[in-house]
Amino acid sequence: MKHRVVITGIGVASVSGFGKDAFFRNVWKGESHMTPLQGGIYGEEFQGQYGLLDAAELAAYEARYLTPQEKDYAPCCRLTLAAAVEAAEDAGLPETSADVSPLACGVSLGTTHGELHCLEQLLKEHPDLSMEEAMAAMPHGEIAAAIARRLHCSGDVLLHTDACASGNIAAAHAFQMIRSGRLKRVITGGVDLYSMISEGTFSILRALAKEKLRPFDRDRNGIILSEGAAVLVLEELETALARKAHIYGEIIGQGQSSDAYHMAAMDPEATGILAAMERAANDAHIARDAIDYICLHGTGTVTNDACEMKAVSEFFGEDASRISASSIKGTLGHALGAAAALELAACAITLDTGVVPPNCNVQNLDEHCTFRLVTQPEKLEPEVVLNSAYAFGGSNSCVLLKKWRGEAPA
């Protein structure tokens, strides 16, 4: 028997605001705040911006949701835990839930580099550190384990590292665990904070934007990295209905693939992206024309957006012009391991409110864009939405969601 899986809670920390309501308000307005970075240590080509979380808002957010002991955790761990507690509160979950056994509750999170910034700081202070000491300075596993302790999740507790697709892959795994009956509730999401190594890597690759991040603009020239975290509560439908939880939407399918092409470059034929989209639709048992809206990966690089446009065009064929789509990275920046989780939260809010978020900063639409790019918030009331994530190493992940209309479980 396959169990239906619904979203009942959302917690968000982003450059566009802390908390679900601020996230909805500002992302849908297209408001973001990128921070100029001083130093120029990566040369004249470095674009000099990073989407850093507001320090005062971050401190207030963590003070609201964390215990005194938890405030000593490493930065990614603190941020994700705060978002998880917000999501649990939004879902109406008590600190100790009696409706579901702890063994039926799990955690599935994603990150690109986790607590790498802890290592960077330590190496600045102790450049002669041994490899063993260096590895001990990166408590990546605590990001998921701290949530398991706080929210009493004794089932599967996992941390996925699949670059920019990490958030989607974590959610897809959570979905599969609930659908199979293995678990009844899973806390899922993604996180990443500033890393000098990530900043330097993208600068060396000449992948950073010179001014603004412009997904699907003819003159796009790169990404702007950012910080953030998003956590969602996924539940078996029967469990959510039994406690009269608010349901944002239902996850109905997922699809994954690997380009097996290059460690950084995307396959120009976009066969892996197309395969992930096809597998998600097949997994959900829906026709392609059932999909109304796509939350695009849309990083604003020449290659990524070209590959994504090609895949969408081939997947939908002549029907592509009907599809509404947008990337919210023009507003949020690219939050790496948190990106797909933030976008999944946006998809859930879109289904709940009926309003699609805009693709910002487009001045000249790319002529190869065959779908309808949404550049202003629109009340489109989509029934089925696709969340897309594609990453370094060729990891491709798509998650399909459906509007919840209160129908009883079969």
C-alpha positions in Angstrom: 0.0 0.0 0.0 1.3 3.5 -0.9 0.6 6.2 1.6 -0.2 9.8 0.6 2.2 12.5 1.7 1.3 16.1 2.6 3.1 19.2 3.8 1.9 20.6 7.1 4.6 23.0 8.3 7.1 25.5 6.9 10.1 27.2 8.5 12.2 29.7 6.5 15.3 31.8 7.0 16.3 33.7 3.8 17.8 37.0 2.6 14.2 38.0 1.8 13.0 37.5 5.4 12.8 35.2 8.4 9.6 33.2 8.9 7.1 31.9 6.4 5.0 35.1 6.3 8.0 37.4 5.6 9.3 35.0 3.0 6.0 35.0 1.2 5.6 38.7 1.4 9.1 39.7 0.2 9.8 36.9 -2.3 6.5 37.5 -4.0 7.3 41.3 -4.1 10.8 40.5 -5.5 12.5 42.1 -2.5 16.0 40.9 -1.6 19.1 42.4 0.0 22.5 41.4 -1.4 25.5 42.5 0.6 28.7 44.0 -1.0 31.8 42.0 0.2 35.0 43.8 0.8 38.5 42.7 -0.1 38.3 41.5 -3.7 40.5 38.5 -2.8 39.4 36.7 -6.0 40.5 39.4 -8.4 38.7 42.0 -10.6 36.3 39.5 -12.1 34.6 38.8 -8.7 31.2 40.4 -8.7 31.5 41.5 -5.0 28.0 40.5 -3.7 26.7 37.7 -1.4 23.2 37.2 -0.1 24.0 37.3 3.6 21.4 36.9 6.3 20.6 40.0 8.3 22.6 39.6 11.5 20.1 41.2 13.8 17.2 39.2 12.4 19.2 36.0 12.5 20.0 36.6 16.2 16.3 37.3 17.0 15.2 34.2 15.0 17.6 31.9 16.9 16.7 33.5 20.2 13.0 32.8 19.6 13.4 29.1 18.7 16.5 27.8 20.4 17.3 26.8 24.0 20.3 28.3 25.8 22.2 25.0 25.2 21.4 24.9 21.5 22.8 28.4 21.0 26.3 26.9 21.3 25.8 24.7 18.2 27.7 25.4 15.0 26.1 28.0 12.7 24.4 25.8 10.1 23.1 23.5 12.9 21.6 26.5 14.8 19.9 28.0 11.8 18.4 24.7 10.5 17.2 23.8 14.0 15.5 27.1 14.4 13.8 26.7 11.0 12.8 23.1 12.0 11.2 24.3 15.3 9.4 27.1 13.4 8.1 24.4 10.9 7.0 22.2 13.8 5.2 25.1 15.4 3.6 26.0 12.1 2.4 22.4 11.7 0.9 22.5 15.2 3.2 19.7 16.6 3.8 19.7 20.3 7.3 19.4 21.7 6.5 15.8 22.5 4.0 14.3 20.1 1.9 11.5 21.4 0.1 10.9 18.1 3.1 9.3 16.4 5.9 7.1 17.9 9.3 8.7 17.8 10.4 5.6 15.8 8.0 6.6 13.1 9.5 10.1 12.8 12.6 10.9 10.8 14.8 13.7 9.5 16.1 14.1 5.9 18.1 17.3 5.3 20.4 18.5 2.5 23.5 20.8 2.4 26.3 21.5 -0.1 29.1 22.3 2.4 27.5 22.1 5.8 29.8 23.5 8.5 32.7 24.1 6.1 33.0 27.7 7.4 34.0 26.3 10.8 37.0 24.7 9.2 37.9 27.9 7.3 37.9 29.9 10.5 39.9 27.3 12.3 42.5 27.1 9.6 42.9 30.9 9.7 43.7 30.6 13.4 45.7 27.3 13.2 47.2 26.9 9.7 49.2 23.8 10.8 46.2 21.8 11.8 46.3 18.1 11.1 43.8 16.5 8.8 42.2 14.6 11.7 41.8 17.8 13.7 40.5 19.6 10.7 37.8 17.0 10.0 36.7 17.0 13.6 36.0 20.7 13.3 33.2 20.1 10.8 30.3 18.6 12.7 28.1 18.1 9.7 26.1 15.3 11.1 24.8 17.5 13.9 22.7 19.5 11.5 20.3 16.6 11.2 21.0 15.0 14.6 20.1 18.2 16.6 16.7 18.3 15.0 16.2 14.6 15.8 16.9 15.3 19.5 14.8 18.4 19.8 11.8 17.0 17.9 12.1 13.4 19.1 12.7 11.7 15.8 14.1 8.3 16.4 13.6 6.9 12.9 15.9 7.4 9.9 18.0 10.6 10.4 19.9 11.5 7.2 22.1 14.4 5.8 22.3 14.5 2.0 25.2 16.3 0.2 24.2 16.5 -3.4 25.3 20.1 -4.1 22.5 22.4 -5.4 20.0 19.6 -5.6 20.4 18.6 -2.0 17.2 20.1 -0.7 15.1 18.4 -3.4 16.8 15.0 -3.0 16.3 15.2 0.8 12.6 15.9 0.3 12.3 13.1 -2.3 13.8 10.7 0.2 11.5 11.8 2.9 8.5 11.4 0.6 9.6 7.9 -0.3 10.0 6.9 3.4 6.5 8.1 4.2 4.9 6.7 1.0 6.3 3.3 1.7 5.0 3.2 5.2 8.4 3.2 6.8 7.8 6.5 8.6 4.7 8.6 9.3 6.4 12.0 9.7 9.7 13.4 8.4 11.4 16.8 8.9 13.0 17.7 5.6 14.8 20.7 4.1 18.2 22.2 3.3 20.7 24.7 4.6 23.9 26.5 3.6 25.8 29.6 5.0 28.6 31.7 3.7 31.8 29.8 2.7 35.0 31.5 1.4 35.8 28.2 -0.5 32.4 28.2 -2.3 32.8 31.9 -3.1 36.3 31.3 -4.4 35.2 28.3 -6.4 32.5 30.0 -8.3 34.7 33.0 -8.9 37.4 30.8 -10.4 34.7 29.2 -12.6 33.7 32.7 -13.7 30.2 31.8 -12.7 29.4 34.9 -10.6 27.1 37.7 -11.9 28.7 41.1 -12.6 25.6 43.0 -11.5 22.3 41.1 -10.9 21.2 37.5 -11.1 18.9 37.5 -14.2 17.4 34.0 -14.8 16.4 33.5 -18.4 17.5 36.9 -19.5 19.2 37.1 -22.9 22.1 38.9 -21.2 22.4 36.8 -18.0 26.0 36.3 -16.9 26.0 34.4 -13.6 24.9 33.7 -10.1 25.0 35.5 -6.8 25.5 33.1 -3.9 23.4 33.5 -0.8 22.7 32.0 2.7 19.5 30.4 3.9 17.6 27.5 5.3 14.1 26.0 4.7 12.5 23.2 6.6 9.2 21.5 5.9 7.1 19.0 7.9 6.0 16.0 5.7 3.3 13.7 7.0 1.3 10.7 6.1 -2.1 12.1 5.1 -4.1 10.0 7.6 -1.9 11.3 10.5 -2.3 14.9 9.4 -6.1 14.6 9.0 -6.4 12.9 12.4 -4.9 15.9 14.2 -6.7 18.4 11.9 -3.5 19.9 10.6 -3.5 22.6 7.9 -2.3 21.1 4.7 -0.3 23.3 2.3 -0.2 20.7 -0.5 0.5 17.1 -1.4 3.7 15.6 -2.8 2.7 13.2 -5.5 6.0 12.1 -7.2 9.7 12.5 -7.6 12.3 11.8 -10.2 16.1 11.7 -10.1 18.9 11.2 -12.6 22.6 11.8 -13.1 24.1 13.4 -16.2 27.3 11.3 -15.8 28.9 13.9 -17.9 31.2 16.3 -16.0 31.9 17.3 -12.4 30.8 20.9 -13.0 29.4 21.5 -16.5 25.9 20.5 -17.5 25.2 18.1 -20.3 24.2 20.4 -23.2 21.8 17.8 -24.5 19.9 18.1 -21.2 19.1 14.4 -21.3 19.5 14.0 -17.5 17.2 16.9 -16.7 14.6 15.5 -19.1 14.9 12.1 -17.5 14.3 13.5 -14.0 11.2 15.3 -15.2 9.9 12.2 -17.0 10.5 10.0 -13.9 8.7 12.5 -11.6 5.6 12.5 -13.9 5.7 8.7 -14.2 6.1 8.3 -10.4 3.1 10.5 -9.9 1.1 8.7 -12.6 0.1 12.0 -14.2 0.2 13.2 -17.8 2.5 16.0 -18.7 -0.4 18.4 -19.5 -1.5 18.1 -15.9 1.4 20.3 -14.8 0.5 24.0 -14.5 3.6 25.7 -13.1 7.3 25.0 -12.8 9.5 26.4 -10.1 12.7 26.5 -12.2 16.2 25.9 -11.0 17.2 29.0 -13.0 20.6 30.0 -11.7 21.2 32.8 -14.2 24.2 31.2 -15.8 24.3 30.9 -19.6 24.6 27.1 -19.6 22.2 26.2 -16.8 19.3 28.3 -18.2 19.9 27.1 -21.7 19.8 23.4 -20.7 16.7 24.0 -18.6 14.9 25.8 -21.4 15.8 22.9 -23.8 14.6 20.3 -21.3 11.3 22.1 -20.7 10.7 22.6 -24.4 11.3 18.9 -25.2 9.3 17.7 -22.2 6.2 19.7 -23.1 6.6 20.0 -26.8 4.0 22.2 -28.4 2.3 22.5 -25.0 5.3 24.4 -23.6 3.8 27.9 -24.2 1.0 27.0 -21.9 3.3 26.4 -18.9 3.8 29.2 -16.4 7.2 29.1 -14.8 9.6 31.2 -12.8 12.9 31.1 -10.9 13.0 32.8 -7.5 16.8 33.0 -7.5 16.7 36.5 -8.9 15.3 37.5 -5.5 16.9 35.0 -3.1 20.2 34.4 -4.8 21.6 30.9 -5.1 21.6 29.3 -1.6 23.3 26.1 -2.8 22.1 23.2 -0.5 19.2 25.4 0.7 18.1 26.5 -2.7 15.7 23.6 -3.6 14.3 23.5 -0.1 13.5 27.3 -0.3 11.9 26.6 -3.6 9.9 23.7 -2.3 8.6 26.0 0.4 7.7 28.5 -2.3 5.8 25.7 -4.2 3.9 24.8 -1.1 2.9 28.4 -0.5 2.0 28.8 -4.1 -0.4 25.9 -3.9 -1.9 27.1 -0.6 -2.4 30.8 -1.8 -2.8 30.3 -5.5 -0.2 33.0 -6.2 2.9 32.3 -8.3 6.1 34.1 -7.4 7.9 36.2 -10.0 11.1 35.7 -12.0 12.9 39.0 -11.2 15.4 41.1 -13.1 14.5 40.0 -16.6 15.0 42.9 -19.1 15.4 41.0 -22.4 13.8 37.5 -22.4 15.9 34.8 -24.0 14.6 33.9 -27.4 14.8 30.2 -26.6 12.4 30.5 -23.8 9.3 28.7 -25.0 7.4 28.6 -21.7 5.5 31.5 -20.2 7.9 33.2 -17.8 6.1 34.9 -14.9 7.7 38.2 -14.1 5.1 39.6 -11.7 3.2 37.7 -8.9 0.1 36.2 -10.4 -3.0 34.5 -9.0 -2.9 31.5 -11.3 -4.3 28.9 -8.9 -2.1 26.0 -10.2 -3.2 22.5 -9.5 0.1 20.7 -10.0 3.6 22.2 -9.7 7.0 20.9 -10.5 10.1 21.9 -8.3 13.3 21.5 -10.3 16.9 21.3 -9.0 20.1 20.5 -10.9 23.5 20.4 -9.5 27.3 20.1 -9.9 28.2 16.5 -10.6 25.2 16.0 -12.7 22.6 15.4 -9.9 19.1 16.1 -11.2 16.0 16.0 -9.0 12.4 17.0 -9.6 9.5 16.9 -7.1 5.9 17.1 -8.1 3.3 18.7 -5.8 -0.5 18.9 -6.0 -3.0 21.3 -4.5 -4.9 20.0 -1.5 -8.7 20.2 -1.9 -9.7 18.3 1.2 -10.5 15.0 -0.5 -10.6 11.9 1.8 -7.9 9.3 1.6 -8.7 6.4 -0.7 
